[in-house]
Amino acid sequence: MSYSDVVIQVKNVTKEYKIYKKPIDKILYNLAPNFFQNKVSSFTALNNINLNITKGSTVGIVGRNGSGKSTLLQIIAGTLSPTHGEVIINGRVSALLELGAGFNPEFTGRENVYLNGAILGLSKKEIDEKFNEIHEFSEIGEFIDRPVKTYSSGMFVRLAFSVAAFVDPDIMIIDEALSVGDEKFQRKCYNYLESLKEKGCTILFVSHSMRVVEQLCDYAYLLDKSKLIAEGSPKEIIDKYHLLLYSQENEYLQNLNQEVKKHKESSNNNELKENQKDVFIENVKMFNNLQEESYVFDSGEFSKITLTVYSSIDVQDILVGIRIKNTEGIEVYGTSTIYFNMKVNFKKNKQYKISFTQDLNLVAGTYHISVAIAKQDGKNDMIYFDKLSDFLIFKVEEIPLKGTGIANLNSTIDIIES
């Protein structure tokens, strides 16, 4: 890479914010910072970020909420100053940041077009020449002559994108703003971004839509906890982002399931004082194909649900079962040892592990697992030794989403001209 091709250079950029316990502390600290050091703490939004973006490339910045993505774009766009480091820009920058940035709510749409054009360095003549294109692309009709404070968020982003895109920028910066527009307008915007790419415009944007990042980008960066932790091809970065996202979610679900378990155990202990159970479930866990405890799975992925059971008596013909429901309470699957014609006998004072293995051919969503141990009493009745309802929570992810409903049937589509 030649440095003459670099249009955005971010060098050792750090952004810190001072946090004050009370408003008066800010005044005291500014008057005598050394004396009132104990009145202030700091939050690091960006920590020593370095990146080089070349001319004509389309670059995505991805990361979890609060990772510093929007702060970085604002610093590159020049609407925010870094605490340390510098940003070197080579070319005209047009930025579509948070909704409303750069627009005067009291001005009409027409007046804001001219205001923003002037801020970006265009003469009135140049704006006159582009105005009809901007107005037509925005599709806001007669609202162009009404104050923008009367606009819906969708109308606002239509006009904001139209202005940002039609000023012939060398560098286009977009911060998730397009998510506000309707699907038709989003598609129109992405098509226009493709045309800007063909003209050699450098595009830098933040998006939570990994589909868009993979389709539009040549390169991507991954931020987490204020640091740049990875860069590379969009596919590579998206995979790392999903691992990061799932690991956080898996940890959260593990902790949540642990809390549910403690609550159930507390309830069971109170119940046992009154009615000691002869056979009871000590624990329930889920595992992935690496035999790691996990509660986040890809659709179709192997899973194992393992019950740890203790029996204080000799007992024959035990039934062990599981049931999975979605968040709406609809049963999506249930099975037990009876369906497999298994004879299960427990011996006195012994512990057992019973595992159910299955591929989770479910659509994306949150699911709840109930487990039970019972013995058949007559033809239709059951005597339950132990039953844990909605004991575990797990999530199924499907990226990209390929269907709705409950079951993932892994459909394929063929179109044959006859």
N, C-alpha and C positions, 0 to 999 in steps of 0.2 A: 504493500500500500504506500503510495506516494503522499507526502504531507500536503502537496499542492492539491490533491483530490479531497482533502478533509474540509468539510464545510462547518462541522460542529466539533469543537474540541473542548472537552470538560476535563480540567486539570485539578486534581486534589480538592474537589469541592466538598465542603462540609457546611451544613446548616444547623445552627443551634438556636433554640428559643429559651429565653429566660422565663422562669416561672416564679411568680411572687405569691406569697400566702395571702397578702392583703394589698389593696391599691396603694396605700401609703408607703409600703415597702419599696415600690418601684421608684418613688420620689427620693426616698432616703438612700437607696442604692446608687442612683444616678448622681446624687450630691456627693456621696463619700463611699465609693465602691469597696475600698479596702476595709473600712470600718464596719460596713453593714453587709459583709459577705455572707453572714449566716441568715440573711433575710431572703436569699434567692437560691434557687436550684436551676438546673438546666436540663433541657430535653434535646437530644440529638435526632433530628429528622433525617439527615443525610450524613454519612460518615466516610469521608475520603473517597469520593467517587471519581473514577477516571474512565473516560470513553472517547472514542473517535468515530465520527459518522461521516462516511464518504458521500460525495456528490452523486445524486441520482438514486441513492439507496432508499429502501423503505424499511424502517426499523421499528419494532414493537418493544415496549417496555411492560413487562408483566410482573406480578407479585401480589401477595395477599394485601388486604386492606391495612393501611397504616405502615406500609413498607417504605414509603417515601417517593412513590412514582409521581404524584401530582406536584410535589415540592420540586422535584428535579425538572419537570417540564416548565414550571413557572420560572425557575432560575435560568433555564436555557432561553425562554421567551423574553426574559428581561423584566418581568413583572415582580421579581423577588431577587434580592441580593444575597449571595452566599456569605456565610460568616468567615470562611477561609476558602482559598482557592480561586480559580477564575474560569470563565467560559469565553472561548473565542469563536465568533460567528463570522462566516464569510458568505454574505448574501442577504437578500430581503426576507425577513421572517414574518409569516402570517400565522397567528395562533388562535385556536378555538379552545379556550380553557373552560373554567366553570361557567355555568349558565349566567349570562348577564354581564360578564366581564367586558369592559370597554364600551358598553352601551349606556346612554343616558335615558332613563325610563320616561322622562318628561318629553323627550324629542320624539318626533314621528319616525317611522321606519326609514323614510326617505332621508331625513336629516341625519340619522345615525349612519346610513350608508356613506354619506359625504364626510361625516366626522371621522369614521374609521378609515376611510380611504385616505384622508389627509394625514391621519396619524401614521399610516403605513408609507407615507411619502409620495402619494399620488397627487397630481395637480387636479384642479377642478375639471379641466378639459378631459383628462384621462378618465376621471370618474364618470363624466357625462357620456363618454364613449362606451363605458362598460355597464352603465346603469340598467339599461333594458335587459341585458343578459342576466344581471343579478336579480332583478325583479321577476323575470320569467322563471328562473330556476327555483326561486324561493316559493313560488306558488301561493303567495299570500294575498294576491289580488288587490282589492281596494284598501286593505288594511295597511298598505305601504304608507298612506297618508294619515294614519292614526298613531297616537302615542304608543310606544312599545310596552308601556305599563299595562295596556289593555290586552296584550297578546297572551295566548296560552303558551305553555312551555314548548309545545311542538312548533308553533308559529315562530317563536323566538329563535329556536335552534335552526329552523329553515333559513331565516334571514341571516343569522350569524354565520352559518356555513357558507352561504352564497357569497357574502362579502369576503370572507377569508379566502375562499377558493378562486374568486374571479379577479383578484388583484395581481395576478401573475407572480406568485411568490416563488422564491428560490428554495425556501424551506417552509414546509407546512407542518404545524404542530397541533395535534388534536388530543384532548384529554377526555375521553369517554363521553363527550357531549352528544355524540350521535345516538346514544342509547335512548335519548329522550324522544327522538322522532319516530314516526310510524314506520312499519316494515318497508313499505313502498319507497318512502323518501330515503331510508337508510340504503336500500339497494341502489337508488339513483346516486347517492353520495359516493358509495363505494365504486360505482362505475366511473364517476368523475375522477376519483382518486387514481384509478387505473390510467385514465387519460393524462393526468398530471405526471404519473410515473414515466409514461412514454415520452413526455416533453423534457424529462431530466430533472424534475422537481424532487427534492429530498423530502421524504415524509417521515415524521416521527410521531408515534401515537401510543397512548395507553388504552388498553382494552381488556375487559374481563371475558371477552368472547374469544376463546382459543381458536375457533373455526376461522374467524376473521384474521387473526394473527398468522395462522398457517397459510391462508390463501393469499394475503397481501404482502407479507414481509419477506425480505431477503435475509434478515438477520434479527436477532432478538437478545434482550438483556433481562436478567432475572434479579430483582431486588428483594431483599428480606431483612427486616429489622434494621433498616437504614443503610444496609451495605449492599454493594454489588457482589453477588455470590456466583453468578455464572453468565456466560455469553456464548453464543454460537448459532447454529441453524435453528429456525423456528421449531422444527420437530423435536430437536434435542432439548431446547429450553422448555417447551410445553410439557414434555415428559418429566423433567425435573420439577417444574411447577406443580404438576399433579402429585408427584411423590411428596412434595412439601405440604401441599394442601391436605392430602390424605393422611399424612403422618400426624398433623395437627388435629384433624377430625377424629382419627383413630384414638389418639391420646384422650381427647375429650370424651368419646364414647366409652372408653375403658374406665375413666373416672366416674362417669355417670352410672355405668353398670355396677361399679363398686359401691356407689351410694345406694343404689336400689338393693343390692345384696345385703348391705348392712341393715337397711330398713326391714327387709324380709326376715333376716336372722333375728332381729329384735322382736318382730311379731311372732316368729316361730318359738323363740325362747319363752315368751309369755304364754304361748299356747301349750308348750311342752310341760310347763309347770302343772297345768290342769290335766293334760292328756298326753302322756309320753308316747311319741311315735315309735313304732317297731321298725319301720323302714323309712328313711328320709334322705332327701337330696342335700348333700353337703355343699355342692358347688356346680356351676354350669359355666362353660367357657366356649368361645369360638376360635378356630384356628384356620389359617390359610394353607396353601399347598406347601409352604416352607416350614410348616408346623409352628409358626409364630402366632401368638395370640393376636387376633385382628377382628375389627368390627366395621371395616370399610372394605368393600369388594367391588371388582369390576363385574358387570353383568356377564353371567355365564361362568364365572370363576369357581373353582373348587372351594368347598368349605367343609369344615368338620365341627359339629356341635357335640361337646363331650360333657356328660353328666358324671359327677362323682357321687356315689350312693353308698350309704352305710346301713347294714341290716343287723339288728340286735336279736333276731330270731331266725330259725330255719323256716323257710317259706317256699312253696312251689308255685309254678305257673303264674309268674309275675308278668305284668304288661308294662312296658316302658314306652312312652310316646312323646312326640314333640308336635307343636302347632305354630305356624307362622302367620301373622296377620299384618296388614298394612296399617297406616295411621288412621284410616277410616274405619278400622275394625273388621275389614273383610278378610276372611280366611283365604290365604293364597296357597297353603299347603299344610297337610298334616299326615303323619304316619306313625306307626308303632310296631312293636315286635310282633303283634298279632297278624299284621299283613304279610309278614315274612315267615309265618308258621314257626316262629322260634319259641322253644320251651326255655323259660328263664327261671332258674332256681337260685335262691340265695341261702347261704349258710349263716349260722349264728355268729355274731361279732366279726363279720367280714366286710371289707370295703371293696367296691366294684367301680370300674369305669366303663360307661356305655357310650359309644360314639355313633353318631349318625353322620354319614358323609354324603354330600350331594353337590351338584353344580347349580349355582344360583342363577337359573335362567329367568330372572325377573327384570322388569324395567326399573329405571332409576327411581329411588325413593327410600323412605325410612320404614323399617320393619321391626316387629316385636315377636319375641320367641317365648312361648309358654311350654313348660315341661311337666310331666306327671308320671307317677308310679301307682299302679292300681292292680287289683285282682278281680277277676270276673266273678260276679255273684248271680248265679242263674244265667238265663239266656241273654238278657238285655241290660242288666244292672251291673254297676261297678262299685267296688269298695276302694276308695282312694287312700293309699298310705301317705302320699305327699303330692302336692300340686302347687306349682309356682306360675302364676299368671303374669304375662308380659314381663318376664324376669330379665331378659336381655334385649338390648336395642342394637340394631346394626343398619348400615346404609349400603345401598347398591348404587354405583355410579355407571353411567353409560355415556361415553364421549366419542364421537358425537351421538346425540340422541337419535335413535332409529325407529322409535315407535312409542305408542302410549298403551294404557291399560294396566295389566298386572304381569302377564307372562311375556317373556322375550322369546319369540319363536324363530329368531334369526332368519327372517325372510330374505329372499333375494328376488329381484325384479328383472324380468327379461321382456324386451319388446321386440317382436318379430314382425316385419312387414310381410303381409300375405297378399 
